[in-house]
Amino acid sequence: MPKFIFAYHGGKKPSSPEEGEKVMAEWGAWFQSLGASVADPGGPVGQSHTVTKSGVDGNGGANPLSGYTLVSAKDLGAAEAMAKGCPMVKDGSGQVEVAEVLDM
């Protein structure tokens, strides 16, 4: 079955430990609903840097990555349907970029 990467952009840092617990519970419930489709739950990432031939930009680009997940799905449409359940998509605080991981 093809694999797809969910590249997370945006989101927000919880303002309290209680809000953090709530957010983690929402992510846990979403991952549980995806079941065996989750090939690698991934996780949040720190500040990104863009490396090019001319140097390194520490600003992370126009739409910096905030995390990732790797899922298995029958096709791109199925992967996109899974991504719609992402907590930060549902609350409007972020977005999910979906791309197929190609076999080389």
Contact map, one row per residue, 1 for C-alpha under 8 A:
11100000000000000000000000000000000000000000000000000000000000000000000111000000000000000000000000000000
11110000000000000000000000000000000000000000000000000000000000000000000111100000000000000000000000011000
11111000000000000000000000000000000000100000000000000000000000000000011110000000000000000000000000011100
01111100000000000000000000000000000000000000000000000000000000000000011110010010000000000000000001111000
00111110000000000000000000000000000000000000000000000000000000000001111000000000000000000000000011111000
00011111000000000000000000000000000000000000000000000000000000000001111000000000001000000000000111100000
00001111100000000000000000000000000000000000000000000000000000001111100000000000000000000000000111000000
00000111110000000000000000000000000000000000000000000000000000001111000000000000000000000000011110000000
00000011111000000000000000000000000000000000000000000000000000111110000000000000000000000000011110000000
00000001111100000000000000000000000000000000000000000000000000111100000000000000000000010000111000000000
00000000111110000000000000000000000000000000000000000000000000000100000000000000000000010000111000000000
00000000011111000000000000000000000000000000000000000000000000000000000000000000000000000000100000000000
00000000001111100001000000000000000000000000000000000000000000000000000000000000000000000000000000000000
00000000000111111011001000000000000000000000000000000000000000000000000000000000000000000000000000000000
00000000000011111011000000000000000000000000000000000000000000000000000000000000000000000000000000000000
00000000000001111111000000000000000000000000000000000000000000000000000000000000000000000000000000000000
00000000000001111111100000000000000000000000000000000000000000000000000000000000000000000000000000000000
00000000000000011111110000000000000000000000000000000000000000000000000000000000000000000000000000000000
00000000000001111111111000000000000000000000000000000000000000000000000000000000000000000000000000000000
00000000000011111111111100000000000000000000000000000000000000000000000000000000000000000000000000000000
00000000000000001111111110000000000000000000000000000000000000000000000000000000000000000000000000000000
00000000000000000111111111000000000000000000000000000000000000000000000000000000000000000000000000000000
00000000000001000011111111100000000000000000000000000000000000000000000000000000000000100000000000000000
00000000000000000001111111110000000000000000000000000000000000000000000000000000000000000000000000000000
00000000000000000000111111111000000000000000000000000000000000000000000000000000000000000000000000000000
00000000000000000000011111111100000000000000000000000000000000000000000000000000000000100000000000000000
00000000000000000000001111111110000000000000000000000000000000000000000000000000000001100000000000000000
00000000000000000000000111111111000000000000000000000000000000000000000000000000000000000000000000000000
00000000000000000000000011111111100000000000000000000000000000000000000000000000000000000000000000000000
00000000000000000000000001111111110000000000000000000000000000000000000000000000000011100000000000000000
00000000000000000000000000111111111001001000000000000000000000000000000000000000000000000000000000000000
00000000000000000000000000011111111000000000000000000000000000000000000000000000000000000000000000000000
00000000000000000000000000001111111000000000000000000000000000000000000000000000000000000000000000000000
00000000000000000000000000000111111111000000000000000000000000000000000000000000010000000000000000000000
00000000000000000000000000000011111111000000000000000000000000000000000000000000000000000000000000000000
00000000000000000000000000000000011111100000000000000000000000000000000000000000000000000000000000000000
00000000000000000000000000000000011111100000000000000000000000000000001110000000000000000000000000000000
00000000000000000000000000000010011111111000000000000000000000000000111100000000000000000000000000000000
00100000000000000000000000000000000111111000000000000000000000000000111100000000000000000000000000000000
00000000000000000000000000000000000001111100000000000000000000000000111000000000000000000000000000000000
00000000000000000000000000000010000001111110000000000000000000000001111000000000000000000000000000000000
00000000000000000000000000000000000000011111000000000000000000000011110000000000000000000000000000000000
00000000000000000000000000000000000000001111100000000000000000000011100000000000000000000000000000000000
00000000000000000000000000000000000000000111110000000000000000000111000000000000000000000000000000000000
00000000000000000000000000000000000000000011111100000000000000001111000000000000000000000000000000000000
00000000000000000000000000000000000000000001111100000000000000000100000000000000000000000000000000000000
00000000000000000000000000000000000000000000111110000000011100010100000000000000000000000000000000000000
00000000000000000000000000000000000000000000111111000000011110011000000000000000000000000000000000000000
00000000000000000000000000000000000000000000001111100001111110000000000000000000000000000000000000000000
00000000000000000000000000000000000000000000000111110001111110000000000000000000000000000000000000000000
00000000000000000000000000000000000000000000000011111011100000000000000000000000000000000000000000000000
00000000000000000000000000000000000000000000000001111111000000000000000000000000000000000000000000000000
00000000000000000000000000000000000000000000000000111110000000000000000000000000000000000000000000000000
00000000000000000000000000000000000000000000000000011111000000000000000000000000000000000000000000000000
00000000000000000000000000000000000000000000000000111111100000000000000000000000000000000000000000000000
00000000000000000000000000000000000000000000000011110111110000000000000000000000000000000000000000000000
00000000000000000000000000000000000000000000000011100011111110000000000000000000000000000000000000000000
00000000000000000000000000000000000000000000001111000001111100000000000000000000000000000000000000000000
00000000000000000000000000000000000000000000001111000000111110000000000000000000000000000000000000000000
00000000000000000000000000000000000000000000001111000000111111111000000000000000000000000000000000000000
00000000000000000000000000000000000000000000000111000000101111110000000000000000000000000000000000000000
00000000000000000000000000000000000000000000000000000000000111110000000000000000000000000000000000000000
00000000110000000000000000000000000000000000000000000000000111111000000000000000000000000000000000000000
00000000110000000000000000000000000000000000001100000000000111111100000000000000000000000000000000000000
00000011110000000000000000000000000000000000100100000000000100111111000000000000000000000000000000000000
00000011111000000000000000000000000000000001111000000000000000011111000000000000000000000000000000000000
00000011100000000000000000000000000000000111100000000000000000001111100000000000000000000000000000000000
00001111000000000000000000000000000000001111100000000000000000001111110000000000000000000000000000000000
00001110000000000000000000000000000001111110000000000000000000000011111000000000000000000000000000000000
00111100000000000000000000000000000001111100000000000000000000000001111100000000000000000000000000000000
00111100000000000000000000000000000011111000000000000000000000000000111110000010000000000000000000000000
11110000000000000000000000000000000011100000000000000000000000000000011111000010000000000000000000000000
11110000000000000000000000000000000010000000000000000000000000000000001111110110000000000000000000000000
11000000000000000000000000000000000000000000000000000000000000000000000111110110000000000000000000000000
01000000000000000000000000000000000000000000000000000000000000000000000011111110000000000000000000000000
00010000000000000000000000000000000000000000000000000000000000000000000011111111000000000000000001110000
00000000000000000000000000000000000000000000000000000000000000000000000000111111100000000000000000000000
00000000000000000000000000000000000000000000000000000000000000000000000011111111110000000000000000000000
00010000000000000000000000000000000000000000000000000000000000000000001111111111111000000000000001000000
00000000000000000000000000000000000000000000000000000000000000000000000000011111111100000000000001000000
00000000000000000000000000000000000000000000000000000000000000000000000000001111111110000000000000000000
00000000000000000000000000000000010000000000000000000000000000000000000000000111111111000000000000000000
00000100000000000000000000000000000000000000000000000000000000000000000000000011111111001000000101000000
00000000000000000000000000000000000000000000000000000000000000000000000000000001111111001100000000000000
00000000000000000000000000000100000000000000000000000000000000000000000000000000111111101100000000000000
00000000000000000000000000100100000000000000000000000000000000000000000000000000011111111100000100000000
00000000000000000000001001100100000000000000000000000000000000000000000000000000000011111110000000000000
00000000011000000000000000000000000000000000000000000000000000000000000000000000000001111111111000000000
00000000000000000000000000000000000000000000000000000000000000000000000000000000001111111111111100000000
00000000000000000000000000000000000000000000000000000000000000000000000000000000000111111111000000000000
00000000000000000000000000000000000000000000000000000000000000000000000000000000000000111111110000000000
00000000000000000000000000000000000000000000000000000000000000000000000000000000000000011111111000000000
00000000011100000000000000000000000000000000000000000000000000000000000000000000000000011011111000000000
00000001111000000000000000000000000000000000000000000000000000000000000000000000000000011011111100000000
00000001111000000000000000000000000000000000000000000000000000000000000000000000000000011001111110000000
00000111100000000000000000000000000000000000000000000000000000000000000000000000001001001000011111000000
00001111100000000000000000000000000000000000000000000000000000000000000000000000000000000000001111100000
00011110000000000000000000000000000000000000000000000000000000000000000000010011001000000000000111110000
00011100000000000000000000000000000000000000000000000000000000000000000000010000000000000000000011111000
01111000000000000000000000000000000000000000000000000000000000000000000000010000000000000000000001111100
01111000000000000000000000000000000000000000000000000000000000000000000000000000000000000000000000111110
00100000000000000000000000000000000000000000000000000000000000000000000000000000000000000000000000011111
00000000000000000000000000000000000000000000000000000000000000000000000000000000000000000000000000001111
00000000000000000000000000000000000000000000000000000000000000000000000000000000000000000000000000000111
